[in-house]
Amino acid sequence: MSGAVGVVEVYLARHGQTWFNKRDRAQGWCDSPLTGAGHELAAAVGRGLASGGVVLDAAYSGDMARHHETARGILDGMGSSLPVVQLRELREMSFGGWEGGSNADMWRACWAGLGVTTDEEAFARGLSLTDVYDGISASNPDPEYPAESTAVVAERAGGALEEIASAEGSRRGRSRVLVVTSGITIVCVLASLGLASRTRIRNGSVSLLRHDASGWTAETVDDLSWARRGGSSPAGTTP
């Protein structure tokens, strides 16, 4: 547990829709720019946060274009000139040999390894969403390109959040921080904090985490209300 002395609220957002999202391609360490809808979604989240009276003290993102574009779009929508600190630890899970290929093929292989055909069937058997996501590495079609486990992702991304909470919490009594990353990474972090989710995180959603002397709590998970408040429809989001 970090040594943060103040309360830190982390607005943990998934990036906006990308070219690969729209084309239903596997996108872990692969990267692609935001679509026009993705840029508008990011700006809408920012407008929603601003209209809700949220004032940010710092902003962080993964090191990929989709993360930085989303963070910058949210900040621009808020009218904020805060810099975005990019951290490699906040990138998405590596999908190994699935990178750039068909999402449908990847998920079918993940489910087949568990003997199911949907997330819901997996849950009915007592499995978790991280169990499903671990099927990505288990079914990796080309081990020359290593895929990550959810435990590895949780360790690196969760460690980054701890460092952020420690740094920001030591600077002021209460901090509000934007962190933009990817959907599976968010689920892995939540699971590592004992906040297991059965929800695939949608584009532009915000999960509000709170860190204080007693640890981490989740106020909301996969919340699209900020985007709606900023004038965007959630219909264009991609799980």
C-alpha positions as CSV (number, residue, x, y, z in Angstrom):
1,M,0.0,0.0,0.0
2,S,1.3,3.4,-0.9
3,G,2.2,6.1,1.6
4,A,-0.3,8.7,0.3
5,V,-1.4,11.1,3.0
6,G,-4.3,12.7,1.3
7,V,-7.5,11.6,-0.4
8,V,-7.0,10.9,-4.1
9,E,-9.9,10.5,-6.5
10,V,-9.0,8.8,-9.7
11,Y,-11.2,9.2,-12.8
12,L,-10.1,6.0,-14.6
13,A,-11.3,6.3,-18.2
14,R,-11.2,4.0,-21.2
15,H,-10.1,5.6,-24.4
16,G,-12.6,6.6,-27.1
17,Q,-13.5,4.5,-30.1
18,T,-10.5,3.8,-32.4
19,W,-10.1,2.7,-36.0
20,F,-9.4,-0.9,-34.8
21,N,-12.5,-0.8,-32.5
22,K,-14.7,0.2,-35.4
23,R,-13.2,-2.5,-37.6
24,D,-13.4,-5.1,-34.8
25,R,-9.7,-5.8,-34.8
26,A,-7.7,-7.1,-31.7
27,Q,-6.0,-4.1,-30.2
28,G,-3.7,-4.7,-27.2
29,W,-0.2,-3.4,-27.9
30,C,-1.2,-2.6,-31.4
31,D,-2.5,1.0,-31.7
32,S,-4.7,3.0,-33.9
33,P,-6.0,6.6,-33.8
34,L,-9.4,7.7,-32.5
35,T,-12.2,7.9,-35.0
36,G,-14.2,11.1,-35.3
37,A,-16.7,9.6,-32.9
38,G,-13.9,8.7,-30.5
39,H,-12.7,12.3,-30.5
40,E,-16.2,13.6,-29.9
41,L,-16.7,11.1,-27.1
42,A,-13.6,12.2,-25.3
43,A,-14.6,15.9,-25.6
44,A,-18.1,15.0,-24.3
45,V,-16.6,13.3,-21.2
46,G,-14.6,16.4,-20.6
47,R,-17.6,18.7,-20.9
48,G,-19.6,16.4,-18.6
49,L,-16.9,16.5,-16.0
50,A,-16.6,20.3,-16.2
51,S,-20.4,20.8,-15.9
52,G,-20.4,18.5,-12.9
53,G,-17.9,20.8,-11.1
54,V,-14.9,18.4,-11.4
55,V,-11.6,20.3,-11.4
56,L,-8.5,18.0,-12.1
57,D,-5.1,18.4,-10.4
58,A,-3.2,16.1,-12.7
59,A,-3.7,13.8,-15.8
60,Y,-2.0,10.6,-16.8
61,S,-2.4,8.1,-19.7
62,G,-1.0,5.0,-21.2
63,D,1.8,5.5,-23.7
64,M,-0.3,4.8,-26.8
65,A,-1.8,7.3,-29.2
66,R,-5.4,6.3,-28.4
67,H,-4.7,6.9,-24.7
68,H,-3.0,10.3,-25.1
69,E,-5.6,11.5,-27.7
70,T,-8.4,10.6,-25.3
71,A,-6.8,12.3,-22.3
72,R,-6.1,15.4,-24.3
73,G,-9.6,15.4,-25.7
74,I,-11.1,15.1,-22.2
75,L,-8.9,18.0,-20.9
76,D,-9.7,20.2,-23.9
77,G,-13.4,19.5,-23.3
78,M,-12.9,20.7,-19.7
79,G,-11.1,23.8,-20.9
80,S,-8.0,22.5,-19.0
81,S,-4.4,23.0,-20.1
82,L,-3.0,20.4,-17.8
83,P,-0.1,18.3,-19.3
84,V,-0.7,14.6,-19.8
85,V,2.0,12.4,-18.2
86,Q,2.3,9.2,-20.3
87,L,3.2,5.9,-18.5
88,R,4.1,2.7,-20.3
89,E,2.7,0.7,-17.3
90,L,-0.8,2.0,-18.2
91,R,-0.9,0.4,-21.7
92,E,-3.3,-2.4,-22.6
93,M,-2.6,-6.1,-22.2
94,S,-0.5,-7.6,-24.9
95,F,-2.6,-9.9,-27.1
96,G,0.5,-11.7,-28.6
97,G,-0.2,-13.4,-31.9
98,W,-3.8,-12.1,-31.8
99,E,-2.7,-8.5,-32.3
100,G,-4.3,-6.9,-35.3
101,G,-6.4,-9.9,-36.1
102,S,-10.1,-10.6,-35.8
103,N,-11.6,-9.9,-32.4
104,A,-14.3,-12.5,-33.1
105,D,-11.7,-15.2,-33.7
106,M,-9.8,-14.3,-30.5
107,W,-12.9,-14.3,-28.3
108,R,-14.1,-17.6,-29.7
109,A,-10.8,-19.2,-28.9
110,C,-10.8,-17.7,-25.4
111,W,-14.3,-19.1,-24.7
112,A,-13.5,-22.5,-26.3
113,G,-10.6,-22.9,-23.9
114,L,-13.0,-22.6,-21.0
115,G,-15.6,-24.8,-22.6
116,V,-18.1,-22.0,-23.1
117,T,-19.4,-19.8,-25.9
118,T,-20.2,-16.5,-24.1
119,D,-19.1,-14.5,-21.1
120,E,-22.4,-15.2,-19.5
121,E,-21.8,-19.0,-19.7
122,A,-18.4,-18.5,-18.1
123,F,-20.0,-16.5,-15.2
124,A,-22.6,-19.2,-14.7
125,R,-19.8,-21.7,-14.2
126,G,-18.3,-19.5,-11.5
127,L,-15.5,-18.1,-13.7
128,S,-14.6,-14.4,-13.7
129,L,-14.0,-11.9,-16.5
130,T,-10.2,-12.1,-15.8
131,D,-10.5,-15.9,-16.4
132,V,-11.9,-15.1,-19.8
133,Y,-9.2,-12.6,-20.5
134,D,-6.5,-15.1,-19.5
135,G,-7.8,-17.1,-22.5
136,I,-6.0,-14.6,-24.7
137,S,-2.5,-15.8,-23.6
138,A,-3.7,-19.4,-23.2
139,S,-4.9,-19.5,-26.9
140,N,-2.1,-17.3,-28.3
141,P,-1.7,-18.6,-31.9
142,D,1.9,-17.4,-32.3
143,P,4.0,-17.6,-29.1
144,E,6.8,-15.8,-30.9
145,Y,4.8,-12.7,-29.9
146,P,4.2,-13.1,-26.1
147,A,0.8,-12.3,-24.7
148,E,0.4,-11.1,-21.1
149,S,-1.6,-12.6,-18.3
150,T,-4.1,-10.6,-16.3
151,A,-1.9,-11.0,-13.2
152,V,1.0,-9.3,-15.1
153,V,-1.2,-6.5,-16.3
154,A,-2.7,-6.0,-12.8
155,E,0.8,-5.8,-11.3
156,R,2.2,-3.2,-13.7
157,A,-0.9,-1.0,-14.0
158,G,-1.9,-1.4,-10.4
159,G,1.6,-0.4,-9.4
160,A,1.3,2.7,-11.6
161,L,-1.9,3.7,-9.8
162,E,-0.3,3.2,-6.4
163,E,2.6,5.5,-7.5
164,I,0.1,8.1,-8.8
165,A,-1.9,8.0,-5.6
166,S,1.3,8.3,-3.5
167,A,2.7,11.2,-5.6
168,E,-0.6,13.2,-5.9
169,G,-1.7,12.4,-2.3
170,S,1.5,13.8,-0.8
171,R,1.2,17.1,-2.6
172,R,-2.2,18.2,-1.3
173,G,-4.9,17.2,1.1
174,R,-7.3,16.1,-1.7
175,S,-6.5,15.5,-5.4
176,R,-8.6,14.6,-8.4
177,V,-6.7,12.8,-11.1
178,L,-7.5,11.7,-14.6
179,V,-6.1,8.4,-15.8
180,V,-6.8,7.1,-19.3
181,T,-6.0,3.5,-20.3
182,S,-7.7,0.5,-21.9
183,G,-10.6,-1.7,-21.0
184,I,-9.0,-5.0,-20.1
185,T,-6.3,-3.1,-18.1
186,I,-9.1,-1.4,-16.1
187,V,-10.8,-4.8,-15.3
188,C,-7.4,-6.2,-14.2
189,V,-6.8,-3.3,-11.9
190,L,-10.2,-3.5,-10.4
191,A,-9.8,-7.2,-9.8
192,S,-6.4,-6.7,-8.1
193,L,-8.1,-4.2,-5.7
194,G,-10.7,-6.8,-4.8
195,L,-13.3,-5.1,-7.0
196,A,-14.0,-7.9,-9.5
197,S,-16.2,-6.8,-12.4
198,R,-18.4,-8.8,-14.7
199,T,-18.7,-5.8,-17.0
200,R,-16.6,-5.3,-20.1
201,I,-15.5,-1.6,-19.9
202,R,-16.9,0.5,-22.7
203,N,-15.3,3.3,-24.7
204,G,-15.5,6.7,-22.9
205,S,-16.7,5.2,-19.6
206,V,-15.3,6.4,-16.3
207,S,-14.6,4.3,-13.2
208,L,-14.2,6.5,-10.2
209,L,-11.7,5.2,-7.6
210,R,-10.9,6.7,-4.3
211,H,-7.7,6.2,-2.4
212,D,-7.2,7.1,1.3
213,A,-5.4,5.8,4.3
214,S,-7.6,2.7,4.4
215,G,-6.9,1.7,0.8
216,W,-8.9,1.7,-2.4
217,T,-12.7,1.8,-3.0
218,A,-14.7,2.1,-6.2
219,E,-17.4,4.7,-6.3
220,T,-18.6,3.8,-9.8
221,V,-17.5,1.4,-12.5
222,D,-18.0,1.7,-16.3
223,D,-20.0,4.9,-15.9
224,L,-21.2,6.6,-19.1
225,S,-23.1,9.4,-17.4
226,W,-20.2,11.9,-17.8
227,A,-20.3,11.4,-21.6
228,R,-24.1,11.7,-21.6
229,R,-23.9,14.8,-19.5
230,G,-21.5,16.2,-22.1
231,G,-23.9,15.5,-25.0
232,S,-22.7,12.2,-26.3
233,S,-24.8,9.1,-26.9
234,P,-23.3,5.8,-25.4
235,A,-24.6,3.9,-28.4
236,G,-21.2,4.4,-30.2
237,T,-19.1,2.7,-27.5
238,T,-17.4,-0.6,-28.1
239,P,-17.0,-3.2,-25.4
